[in-house]
Amino acid sequence: TQLLEQSPQFLSIQEGENLTVYCNSSSVFSSLQWYRQEPGEGPVLLVTVVTGGEVKKLKRLTFQFGDARKDSSLHITAAQPGDTGLYLCAGPTLRFGGSNYKLTFGKGTLLTVNP
Amino acid sequence: EPEVTQTPSHQVTQMGQEVILRCVPISNHLYFYWYRQILGQKVEFLVSFYNNEISEKSEIFDDQFSVERPDGSNFTLKIRSTKLEDSAMYFCASTGFPVAEQYFGPGTRLTVT
């Protein structure tokens, strides 16, 4: 079973601060997805990282995929209250002989940005 | 922008009753999924569906669960005899290509009393 560990579990910061959250596994993934989830809502896809060492930017969010494709990080610059939410990483696994993936999720990092 | 929709947003049912959760995936997607999230826990895979048949199912997806694509747009999850422990948020997801990028609906909160 492939597991994804996310850290920290909770993070509370002030508006304007920078932060990094992590997603780690002992398994290699073909890609990793980052989602953001608001309370009572579904996960919203932010980005997919595919290539080892890849860096993707989405405005103030920077996503990095580890060289060995076992870990990923999300860095937020100058956090704003609107960034508050649960950040989830998810890795796809493909059953042998299968044609579609299932996602394994981490528990998430609950980020609170205080004004 | 196309999105996955789910109905109802909240369903309350008594233990032992049947429920059907409905989803309309993104129109040109071919792969469909159900996940659930018990309060405070991880999002867990239940089942994947492609070409009108189940591709893979988890240990959670026992004989009480079934999925169907009754027409060209809807994708349903049926729980035949609900248990208290079935209380959770149920998310439908769909994907086109790349097949690993799944788009989730807003969820149905199922409460079994």
Interface residues (C-beta under 8 A of the other chain):
Chain A: S30 S31 Q33 Y35 G40 E41 G42 P43 V44 L45 T48 L88 A90 P92 R95 G98 S99 N100 Y101 K102 L103 T104 F105 G106 K107 G108
Chain B: V4 Q6 Y31 Y33 Y35 Q41 K42 V43 E44 F45 S48 Y50 S55 E56 S58 M89 F91 A93 T95 P98 V99 A100 E101 Q102 Y103 F104 G105 P106 G107 R109
